[in-house]
Amino acid sequence: MVGVSDPTPTRPRQVTMAGWLIMVGSVFALGLVIDRLSGLHTLETQQKINAFLATSPGSELGIGSDTVVSGIRTLAMVTAGCATAAGILGYQVLRRSRSARAAVTVLAVPLFLAGTVTGGFITSVVAASAAILWLQPARAWFNGDPIPERRTALAPAAPATVAPSDAQRPPTVLWACVLTWVFSGLVVVGLLATAVVLAVSPDLMLDEAHRQNPDLADQGVSDTVLIGFTFLVLAGLVLWALSAAVLAVLVFRRIDWARIVLIVSAATCAVFCLVGVAVGAFLLVLPLLASVACIGMLLRADTRPWFARATPPGPPPPGVGGPLR
């Protein structure tokens, strides 16, 4: 139980609105997924896909209609799974569960991205509602702090107070940052090495790609398109790893929003690693375990209060810190 003076604090209207939007939006997203899957193999859908692939930019992708259908089905299933979990977590959010708030925030990222297959509007509403849970007064309600009063134009500003001295950094924060830095560095080095090998000897990758899918040429995927797409993916992953390392620096400096973003990044990485392990890429077990450990350490009960107590330094009150007379 959160230690507060009022055992039953009043839930802010923003939390109630966000929780219900998450639950109702998730139900609507499930309905849209069912509708999308039921009409996936209809003649109208096939005509739309063929028309898209026949004109730019679809014609420049170099893929066939079967690939598009498989991609739509995969995104729809991801949307359905995330929406189901988000709907359940939305109810827990209304019961003041901070772990549910963190989990629904993590789910908001894949739900928003995969939800484009259903139009994207409903899933965007769910993702925005999850973000509202981290703003005031919702943040104070979840932390068990007094709900801050809205300042009006006539209300005088509160006098500045001396910021409390920083508490000692929890070891879990240090280890979460170290794990992020180590594995981000390893990923960047590995990706850059892969890019060098691909640039020097692209035939290695092309032979393996054609061995796994001999129909690439029939599907319109040329070697040039395949190499260019691979370089694009490598560049995106390098930027992702570097961003995670920067976020770890901010987390080390006690910035709470960076902790949340790093948790979302680690959760997304864990999902991709889990999929990779499932298809046989067992080398991804190590980053998978590191991502899960990082999430666990940043969500520990002895870690969150250290960020919650972080307050920006303000000007010293009169008579404190001034020159001696």
C-alpha atoms as a printed R data frame, in Angstrom:
    type eleno elety resid chain resno       x       y       z
1   ATOM     1    CA   MET     A     1   0.000   0.000   0.000
2   ATOM     2    CA   VAL     A     2   1.291   3.414  -0.888
3   ATOM     3    CA   GLY     A     3   2.113   5.428   2.181
4   ATOM     4    CA   VAL     A     4  -0.059   8.558   2.086
5   ATOM     5    CA   SER     A     5  -1.925  10.530   4.656
6   ATOM     6    CA   ASP     A     6  -5.275   9.902   2.970
7   ATOM     7    CA   PRO     A     7  -5.935   6.125   2.727
8   ATOM     8    CA   THR     A     8  -8.455   6.617  -0.081
9   ATOM     9    CA   PRO     A     9  -7.319   9.598  -2.148
10  ATOM    10    CA   THR     A    10  -9.702  10.843  -4.766
11  ATOM    11    CA   ARG     A    11  -8.837   9.642  -8.234
12  ATOM    12    CA   PRO     A    12  -8.140  12.555 -10.601
13  ATOM    13    CA   ARG     A    13 -10.530  12.937 -13.500
14  ATOM    14    CA   GLN     A    14  -7.606  12.633 -15.924
15  ATOM    15    CA   VAL     A    15  -6.841   9.124 -14.661
16  ATOM    16    CA   THR     A    16 -10.487   8.066 -14.918
17  ATOM    17    CA   MET     A    17 -10.714   9.413 -18.452
18  ATOM    18    CA   ALA     A    18  -7.426   7.807 -19.514
19  ATOM    19    CA   GLY     A    19  -8.321   4.430 -17.971
20  ATOM    20    CA   TRP     A    20 -11.684   4.271 -19.700
21  ATOM    21    CA   LEU     A    21 -10.218   5.424 -23.002
22  ATOM    22    CA   ILE     A    22  -7.649   2.638 -22.777
23  ATOM    23    CA   MET     A    23 -10.310  -0.009 -22.062
24  ATOM    24    CA   VAL     A    24 -12.878   1.173 -24.607
25  ATOM    25    CA   GLY     A    25 -10.229   1.912 -27.224
26  ATOM    26    CA   SER     A    26  -8.777  -1.574 -26.800
27  ATOM    27    CA   VAL     A    27 -12.199  -3.139 -27.380
28  ATOM    28    CA   PHE     A    28 -12.679  -1.083 -30.541
29  ATOM    29    CA   ALA     A    29  -9.163  -2.028 -31.707
30  ATOM    30    CA   LEU     A    30 -10.017  -5.716 -31.284
31  ATOM    31    CA   GLY     A    31 -13.158  -5.222 -33.329
32  ATOM    32    CA   LEU     A    32 -11.188  -3.533 -36.093
33  ATOM    33    CA   VAL     A    33  -8.661  -6.373 -36.095
34  ATOM    34    CA   ILE     A    34 -11.418  -8.964 -36.451
35  ATOM    35    CA   ASP     A    35 -12.948  -6.984 -39.305
36  ATOM    36    CA   ARG     A    36  -9.554  -6.637 -41.000
37  ATOM    37    CA   LEU     A    37  -8.762 -10.347 -40.745
38  ATOM    38    CA   SER     A    38 -12.203 -11.440 -41.911
39  ATOM    39    CA   GLY     A    39 -11.877  -9.399 -45.097
40  ATOM    40    CA   LEU     A    40  -8.217 -10.089 -45.753
41  ATOM    41    CA   HIS     A    41  -8.805 -12.622 -48.527
42  ATOM    42    CA   THR     A    42 -11.790 -10.966 -50.165
43  ATOM    43    CA   LEU     A    43 -11.649  -9.891 -53.789
44  ATOM    44    CA   GLU     A    44 -11.932  -6.217 -52.814
45  ATOM    45    CA   THR     A    45  -8.884  -6.436 -50.527
46  ATOM    46    CA   GLN     A    46  -6.848  -8.260 -53.170
47  ATOM    47    CA   GLN     A    47  -7.705  -5.597 -55.713
48  ATOM    48    CA   LYS     A    48  -6.605  -2.850 -53.330
49  ATOM    49    CA   ILE     A    49  -3.316  -4.629 -52.635
50  ATOM    50    CA   ASN     A    50  -2.648  -5.179 -56.339
51  ATOM    51    CA   ALA     A    51  -3.456  -1.550 -57.085
52  ATOM    52    CA   PHE     A    52  -1.074  -0.434 -54.344
53  ATOM    53    CA   LEU     A    53   1.735  -2.633 -55.654
54  ATOM    54    CA   ALA     A    54   1.168  -1.476 -59.218
55  ATOM    55    CA   THR     A    55   1.746   2.203 -58.442
56  ATOM    56    CA   SER     A    56   4.422   4.177 -56.597
57  ATOM    57    CA   PRO     A    57   5.493   3.840 -53.816
58  ATOM    58    CA   GLY     A    58   4.199   0.263 -53.648
59  ATOM    59    CA   SER     A    59   5.810  -0.690 -56.942
60  ATOM    60    CA   GLU     A    60   9.217   0.316 -55.579
61  ATOM    61    CA   LEU     A    61   9.049  -2.102 -52.624
62  ATOM    62    CA   GLY     A    62   9.745  -5.141 -54.755
63  ATOM    63    CA   ILE     A    63   7.343  -7.460 -52.900
64  ATOM    64    CA   GLY     A    64   4.367  -9.557 -53.908
65  ATOM    65    CA   SER     A    65   0.762  -9.578 -52.752
66  ATOM    66    CA   ASP     A    66   1.311 -12.675 -50.583
67  ATOM    67    CA   THR     A    67   4.000 -10.832 -48.643
68  ATOM    68    CA   VAL     A    68   1.663  -7.901 -48.068
69  ATOM    69    CA   VAL     A    69  -1.104 -10.208 -46.841
70  ATOM    70    CA   SER     A    70   1.290 -11.952 -44.444
71  ATOM    71    CA   GLY     A    71   2.507  -8.595 -43.136
72  ATOM    72    CA   ILE     A    72  -1.029  -7.347 -42.565
73  ATOM    73    CA   ARG     A    73  -1.961 -10.561 -40.752
74  ATOM    74    CA   THR     A    74   1.117 -10.343 -38.503
75  ATOM    75    CA   LEU     A    75   0.501  -6.707 -37.609
76  ATOM    76    CA   ALA     A    76  -3.159  -7.449 -36.936
77  ATOM    77    CA   MET     A    77  -2.289 -10.271 -34.538
78  ATOM    78    CA   VAL     A    78   0.231  -8.080 -32.726
79  ATOM    79    CA   THR     A    79  -2.412  -5.377 -32.426
80  ATOM    80    CA   ALA     A    80  -4.926  -7.879 -31.053
81  ATOM    81    CA   GLY     A    81  -2.529  -9.175 -28.416
82  ATOM    82    CA   CYS     A    82  -1.442  -5.730 -27.285
83  ATOM    83    CA   ALA     A    83  -5.030  -4.440 -27.239
84  ATOM    84    CA   THR     A    84  -6.196  -7.371 -25.110
85  ATOM    85    CA   ALA     A    85  -3.443  -6.805 -22.573
86  ATOM    86    CA   ALA     A    86  -3.976  -3.025 -22.602
87  ATOM    87    CA   GLY     A    87  -7.685  -3.428 -21.906
88  ATOM    88    CA   ILE     A    88  -6.981  -5.526 -18.812
89  ATOM    89    CA   LEU     A    89  -4.277  -3.138 -17.639
90  ATOM    90    CA   GLY     A    90  -6.615  -0.181 -18.116
91  ATOM    91    CA   TYR     A    91  -8.876  -1.593 -15.418
92  ATOM    92    CA   GLN     A    92  -5.895  -2.087 -13.107
93  ATOM    93    CA   VAL     A    93  -4.832   1.504 -13.741
94  ATOM    94    CA   LEU     A    94  -8.121   2.696 -12.268
95  ATOM    95    CA   ARG     A    95  -7.261   0.696  -9.145
96  ATOM    96    CA   ARG     A    96  -4.045   2.720  -8.729
97  ATOM    97    CA   SER     A    97  -1.631   0.031  -9.889
98  ATOM    98    CA   ARG     A    98   1.690   1.611 -10.788
99  ATOM    99    CA   SER     A    99   2.958  -1.601 -12.371
100 ATOM   100    CA   ALA     A   100  -0.103  -1.615 -14.645
101 ATOM   101    CA   ARG     A   101   0.636   1.977 -15.609
102 ATOM   102    CA   ALA     A   102   4.212   1.042 -16.563
103 ATOM   103    CA   ALA     A   103   3.084  -2.068 -18.464
104 ATOM   104    CA   VAL     A   104   0.407  -0.276 -20.491
105 ATOM   105    CA   THR     A   105   2.961   2.397 -21.375
106 ATOM   106    CA   VAL     A   106   5.312  -0.268 -22.707
107 ATOM   107    CA   LEU     A   107   2.491  -1.858 -24.710
108 ATOM   108    CA   ALA     A   108   1.512   1.507 -26.163
109 ATOM   109    CA   VAL     A   109   4.582   1.510 -28.438
110 ATOM   110    CA   PRO     A   110   3.954  -1.753 -30.373
111 ATOM   111    CA   LEU     A   111   0.209  -1.099 -30.227
112 ATOM   112    CA   PHE     A   112   0.674   2.301 -31.859
113 ATOM   113    CA   LEU     A   113   3.051   0.980 -34.539
114 ATOM   114    CA   ALA     A   114   1.195  -2.226 -35.377
115 ATOM   115    CA   GLY     A   115  -2.183  -0.504 -35.090
116 ATOM   116    CA   THR     A   116  -1.608   1.306 -38.369
117 ATOM   117    CA   VAL     A   117  -3.005  -1.805 -40.027
118 ATOM   118    CA   THR     A   118  -6.430  -0.876 -38.600
119 ATOM   119    CA   GLY     A   119  -6.186   2.784 -39.523
120 ATOM   120    CA   GLY     A   120  -4.161   3.947 -36.530
121 ATOM   121    CA   PHE     A   121  -6.673   6.347 -34.977
122 ATOM   122    CA   ILE     A   122  -8.012   4.134 -32.176
123 ATOM   123    CA   THR     A   123  -4.577   2.813 -31.228
124 ATOM   124    CA   SER     A   124  -3.237   6.377 -31.210
125 ATOM   125    CA   VAL     A   125  -5.944   7.307 -28.696
126 ATOM   126    CA   VAL     A   126  -4.920   4.392 -26.466
127 ATOM   127    CA   ALA     A   127  -1.243   5.365 -26.677
128 ATOM   128    CA   ALA     A   128  -2.013   9.013 -25.887
129 ATOM   129    CA   SER     A   129  -4.131   7.928 -22.909
130 ATOM   130    CA   ALA     A   130  -1.200   5.927 -21.568
131 ATOM   131    CA   ALA     A   131   0.982   9.027 -21.811
132 ATOM   132    CA   ILE     A   132  -1.562  11.047 -19.805
133 ATOM   133    CA   LEU     A   133  -0.992   8.719 -16.852
134 ATOM   134    CA   TRP     A   134   2.518  10.163 -16.422
135 ATOM   135    CA   LEU     A   135   1.409  13.793 -16.259
136 ATOM   136    CA   GLN     A   136   0.160  15.749 -13.282
137 ATOM   137    CA   PRO     A   137  -2.076  15.254 -11.368
138 ATOM   138    CA   ALA     A   138  -2.046  11.579 -12.378
139 ATOM   139    CA   ARG     A   139   1.629  11.184 -11.497
140 ATOM   140    CA   ALA     A   140   1.104  12.525  -7.980
141 ATOM   141    CA   TRP     A   141  -1.907  10.229  -7.442
142 ATOM   142    CA   PHE     A   142   0.069   7.123  -8.430
143 ATOM   143    CA   ASN     A   143   3.053   8.162  -6.296
144 ATOM   144    CA   GLY     A   144   0.852   8.812  -3.278
145 ATOM   145    CA   ASP     A   145   1.758  12.494  -3.169
146 ATOM   146    CA   PRO     A   146  -0.712  15.315  -2.481
147 ATOM   147    CA   ILE     A   147  -2.550  16.337  -5.624
148 ATOM   148    CA   PRO     A   148  -1.080  19.693  -6.706
149 ATOM   149    CA   GLU     A   149  -3.573  22.531  -6.798
150 ATOM   150    CA   ARG     A   150  -4.111  24.283 -10.087
151 ATOM   151    CA   ARG     A   151  -2.467  27.691 -10.019
152 ATOM   152    CA   THR     A   152  -4.677  30.507 -11.169
153 ATOM   153    CA   ALA     A   153  -3.650  33.892 -12.464
154 ATOM   154    CA   LEU     A   154  -4.524  35.553  -9.122
155 ATOM   155    CA   ALA     A   155  -2.860  32.922  -6.946
156 ATOM   156    CA   PRO     A   156   0.599  33.903  -5.706
157 ATOM   157    CA   ALA     A   157   3.460  31.636  -6.616
158 ATOM   158    CA   ALA     A   158   4.793  29.397  -3.878
159 ATOM   159    CA   PRO     A   159   8.072  30.560  -2.353
160 ATOM   160    CA   ALA     A   160  11.166  28.808  -3.547
161 ATOM   161    CA   THR     A   161  12.623  26.226  -1.229
162 ATOM   162    CA   VAL     A   162  16.002  24.653  -0.987
163 ATOM   163    CA   ALA     A   163  16.179  21.387  -2.903
164 ATOM   164    CA   PRO     A   164  16.875  18.433  -0.661
165 ATOM   165    CA   SER     A   165  20.273  16.830  -0.917
166 ATOM   166    CA   ASP     A   166  20.481  13.918  -3.305
167 ATOM   167    CA   ALA     A   167  20.181  10.481  -1.839
168 ATOM   168    CA   GLN     A   168  22.715   7.831  -2.728
169 ATOM   169    CA   ARG     A   169  22.162   6.304  -6.164
170 ATOM   170    CA   PRO     A   170  20.690   2.790  -5.863
171 ATOM   171    CA   PRO     A   171  22.994   0.034  -7.152
172 ATOM   172    CA   THR     A   172  20.181  -1.198  -9.396
173 ATOM   173    CA   VAL     A   173  20.268   2.069 -11.347
174 ATOM   174    CA   LEU     A   174  24.015   1.751 -11.837
175 ATOM   175    CA   TRP     A   175  23.773  -1.843 -13.028
176 ATOM   176    CA   ALA     A   176  20.874  -1.061 -15.383
177 ATOM   177    CA   CYS     A   177  22.941   1.711 -16.966
178 ATOM   178    CA   VAL     A   178  26.049  -0.497 -17.189
179 ATOM   179    CA   LEU     A   179  24.072  -3.278 -18.894
180 ATOM   180    CA   THR     A   180  22.646  -0.785 -21.358
181 ATOM   181    CA   TRP     A   181  26.043   0.703 -22.156
182 ATOM   182    CA   VAL     A   182  27.751  -2.676 -22.551
183 ATOM   183    CA   PHE     A   183  25.147  -4.262 -24.799
184 ATOM   184    CA   SER     A   184  24.569  -1.059 -26.783
185 ATOM   185    CA   GLY     A   185  28.298  -0.933 -27.470
186 ATOM   186    CA   LEU     A   186  28.395  -4.587 -28.482
187 ATOM   187    CA   VAL     A   187  25.400  -4.120 -30.770
188 ATOM   188    CA   VAL     A   188  26.913  -1.059 -32.442
189 ATOM   189    CA   VAL     A   189  30.245  -2.843 -32.997
190 ATOM   190    CA   GLY     A   190  28.504  -5.933 -34.371
191 ATOM   191    CA   LEU     A   191  26.264  -3.951 -36.697
192 ATOM   192    CA   LEU     A   192  29.135  -1.860 -38.017
193 ATOM   193    CA   ALA     A   193  31.151  -5.018 -38.637
194 ATOM   194    CA   THR     A   194  28.187  -6.502 -40.493
195 ATOM   195    CA   ALA     A   195  27.900  -3.370 -42.606
196 ATOM   196    CA   VAL     A   196  31.603  -3.546 -43.509
197 ATOM   197    CA   VAL     A   197  31.321  -7.202 -44.504
198 ATOM   198    CA   LEU     A   198  28.218  -6.454 -46.543
199 ATOM   199    CA   ALA     A   199  29.952  -3.604 -48.331
200 ATOM   200    CA   VAL     A   200  33.098  -5.631 -49.072
201 ATOM   201    CA   SER     A   201  31.470  -8.959 -49.945
202 ATOM   202    CA   PRO     A   202  27.717  -8.638 -50.541
203 ATOM   203    CA   ASP     A   203  27.559 -12.047 -52.231
204 ATOM   204    CA   LEU     A   204  27.661 -13.799 -48.854
205 ATOM   205    CA   MET     A   205  24.426 -12.196 -47.731
206 ATOM   206    CA   LEU     A   206  22.795 -12.462 -51.155
207 ATOM   207    CA   ASP     A   207  23.551 -16.178 -51.483
208 ATOM   208    CA   GLU     A   208  22.082 -16.867 -48.039
209 ATOM   209    CA   ALA     A   209  18.985 -14.770 -48.796
210 ATOM   210    CA   HIS     A   210  18.371 -16.596 -52.077
211 ATOM   211    CA   ARG     A   211  18.960 -19.931 -50.387
212 ATOM   212    CA   GLN     A   212  16.293 -19.204 -47.779
213 ATOM   213    CA   ASN     A   213  13.870 -17.744 -50.317
214 ATOM   214    CA   PRO     A   214  14.557 -18.840 -53.902
215 ATOM   215    CA   ASP     A   215  11.507 -16.893 -55.118
216 ATOM   216    CA   LEU     A   216  12.932 -13.455 -54.320
217 ATOM   217    CA   ALA     A   217  13.601 -12.683 -57.977
218 ATOM   218    CA   ASP     A   218  10.094 -13.819 -58.973
219 ATOM   219    CA   GLN     A   219   8.661 -11.523 -56.300
220 ATOM   220    CA   GLY     A   220  10.475  -8.565 -57.816
221 ATOM   221    CA   VAL     A   221  13.101  -8.199 -55.073
222 ATOM   222    CA   SER     A   222  16.342  -7.317 -56.818
223 ATOM   223    CA   ASP     A   223  19.771  -7.642 -55.236
224 ATOM   224    CA   THR     A   224  20.153  -3.858 -55.208
225 ATOM   225    CA   VAL     A   225  16.887  -3.390 -53.317
226 ATOM   226    CA   LEU     A   226  17.808  -6.139 -50.864
227 ATOM   227    CA   ILE     A   227  21.238  -4.654 -50.112
228 ATOM   228    CA   GLY     A   228  19.854  -1.131 -49.765
229 ATOM   229    CA   PHE     A   229  17.118  -2.297 -47.394
230 ATOM   230    CA   THR     A   230  19.674  -4.204 -45.307
231 ATOM   231    CA   PHE     A   231  21.861  -1.115 -44.942
232 ATOM   232    CA   LEU     A   232  18.790   0.899 -43.944
233 ATOM   233    CA   VAL     A   233  17.876  -1.619 -41.238
234 ATOM   234    CA   LEU     A   234  21.456  -1.668 -39.946
235 ATOM   235    CA   ALA     A   235  21.514   2.139 -39.737
236 ATOM   236    CA   GLY     A   236  18.221   2.196 -37.846
237 ATOM   237    CA   LEU     A   237  19.438  -0.386 -35.338
238 ATOM   238    CA   VAL     A   238  22.678   1.540 -34.777
239 ATOM   239    CA   LEU     A   239  20.695   4.709 -34.055
240 ATOM   240    CA   TRP     A   240  18.462   2.757 -31.676
241 ATOM   241    CA   ALA     A   241  21.456   1.372 -29.761
242 ATOM   242    CA   LEU     A   242  23.090   4.796 -29.528
243 ATOM   243    CA   SER     A   243  19.815   6.316 -28.308
244 ATOM   244    CA   ALA     A   244  19.584   3.672 -25.586
245 ATOM   245    CA   ALA     A   245  23.110   4.514 -24.447
246 ATOM   246    CA   VAL     A   246  22.227   8.224 -24.276
247 ATOM   247    CA   LEU     A   247  19.085   7.418 -22.304
248 ATOM   248    CA   ALA     A   248  21.190   5.435 -19.840
249 ATOM   249    CA   VAL     A   249  23.349   8.522 -19.297
250 ATOM   250    CA   LEU     A   250  20.226  10.550 -18.496
251 ATOM   251    CA   VAL     A   251  18.957   7.812 -16.189
252 ATOM   252    CA   PHE     A   252  22.311   7.830 -14.408
253 ATOM   253    CA   ARG     A   253  21.803  11.570 -13.893
254 ATOM   254    CA   ARG     A   254  18.409  10.916 -12.231
255 ATOM   255    CA   ILE     A   255  16.016  12.027 -14.992
256 ATOM   256    CA   ASP     A   256  12.760  10.131 -14.532
257 ATOM   257    CA   TRP     A   257  11.304  10.498 -18.043
258 ATOM   258    CA   ALA     A   258  14.487   8.939 -19.438
259 ATOM   259    CA   ARG     A   259  13.925   5.949 -17.142
260 ATOM   260    CA   ILE     A   260  10.448   5.434 -18.611
261 ATOM   261    CA   VAL     A   261  11.666   5.752 -22.195
262 ATOM   262    CA   LEU     A   262  14.550   3.368 -21.502
263 ATOM   263    CA   ILE     A   263  12.096   0.835 -20.048
264 ATOM   264    CA   VAL     A   264   9.988   1.071 -23.217
265 ATOM   265    CA   SER     A   265  13.102   0.706 -25.375
266 ATOM   266    CA   ALA     A   266  14.307  -2.322 -23.421
267 ATOM   267    CA   ALA     A   267  10.862  -3.924 -23.584
268 ATOM   268    CA   THR     A   268  10.724  -3.440 -27.352
269 ATOM   269    CA   CYS     A   269  14.199  -4.929 -27.660
270 ATOM   270    CA   ALA     A   270  13.130  -7.890 -25.518
271 ATOM   271    CA   VAL     A   271  10.146  -8.560 -27.803
272 ATOM   272    CA   PHE     A   272  12.315  -8.550 -30.935
273 ATOM   273    CA   CYS     A   273  14.931 -10.746 -29.263
274 ATOM   274    CA   LEU     A   274  12.241 -13.194 -28.136
275 ATOM   275    CA   VAL     A   275  10.941 -13.462 -31.695
276 ATOM   276    CA   GLY     A   276  14.499 -13.982 -32.927
277 ATOM   277    CA   VAL     A   277  15.144 -16.750 -30.405
278 ATOM   278    CA   ALA     A   278  11.878 -18.423 -31.405
279 ATOM   279    CA   VAL     A   279  13.029 -18.628 -35.041
280 ATOM   280    CA   GLY     A   280  16.431 -20.035 -34.103
281 ATOM   281    CA   ALA     A   281  18.678 -17.011 -33.449
282 ATOM   282    CA   PHE     A   282  19.848 -18.284 -30.053
283 ATOM   283    CA   LEU     A   283  22.578 -15.654 -29.853
284 ATOM   284    CA   LEU     A   284  19.834 -13.160 -28.982
285 ATOM   285    CA   VAL     A   285  19.286 -14.875 -25.635
286 ATOM   286    CA   LEU     A   286  21.932 -12.659 -24.019
287 ATOM   287    CA   PRO     A   287  20.429  -9.275 -25.048
288 ATOM   288    CA   LEU     A   288  17.008 -10.697 -24.181
289 ATOM   289    CA   LEU     A   289  18.123 -11.465 -20.618
290 ATOM   290    CA   ALA     A   290  19.898  -8.106 -20.361
291 ATOM   291    CA   SER     A   291  16.761  -6.248 -21.467
292 ATOM   292    CA   VAL     A   292  14.568  -8.089 -18.975
293 ATOM   293    CA   ALA     A   293  17.090  -7.459 -16.186
294 ATOM   294    CA   CYS     A   294  17.281  -3.760 -17.068
295 ATOM   295    CA   ILE     A   295  13.482  -3.451 -16.974
296 ATOM   296    CA   GLY     A   296  13.280  -5.252 -13.651
297 ATOM   297    CA   MET     A   297  15.947  -3.098 -12.017
298 ATOM   298    CA   LEU     A   298  14.413   0.182 -13.226
299 ATOM   299    CA   LEU     A   299  10.990  -0.869 -11.922
300 ATOM   300    CA   ARG     A   300  12.134  -2.069  -8.504
301 ATOM   301    CA   ALA     A   301  10.492  -0.549  -5.444
302 ATOM   302    CA   ASP     A   302  13.843   0.739  -4.159
303 ATOM   303    CA   THR     A   303  14.623   2.413  -7.519
304 ATOM   304    CA   ARG     A   304  11.496   4.431  -8.255
305 ATOM   305    CA   PRO     A   305  11.596   6.589  -5.084
306 ATOM   306    CA   TRP     A   306  15.105   7.785  -5.962
307 ATOM   307    CA   PHE     A   307  13.764   9.307  -9.174
308 ATOM   308    CA   ALA     A   308  10.607  10.570  -7.489
309 ATOM   309    CA   ARG     A   309  12.643  12.564  -4.954
310 ATOM   310    CA   ALA     A   310  14.661  14.256  -7.676
311 ATOM   311    CA   THR     A   311  13.687  17.928  -7.738
312 ATOM   312    CA   PRO     A   312  15.214  20.616  -9.892
313 ATOM   313    CA   PRO     A   313  17.375  23.020  -7.920
314 ATOM   314    CA   GLY     A   314  15.759  26.380  -7.311
315 ATOM   315    CA   PRO     A   315  17.145  29.737  -6.233
316 ATOM   316    CA   PRO     A   316  18.156  29.912  -2.566
317 ATOM   317    CA   PRO     A   317  15.775  31.732  -0.233
318 ATOM   318    CA   PRO     A   318  16.717  35.188   1.058
319 ATOM   319    CA   GLY     A   319  19.641  35.024   3.441
320 ATOM   320    CA   VAL     A   320  20.803  31.578   2.286
321 ATOM   321    CA   GLY     A   321  23.836  31.246   0.095
322 ATOM   322    CA   GLY     A   322  24.392  35.022  -0.180
323 ATOM   323    CA   PRO     A   323  27.532  36.946   0.659
324 ATOM   324    CA   LEU     A   324  28.405  37.366   4.302
325 ATOM   325    CA   ARG     A   325  27.947  40.835   5.668
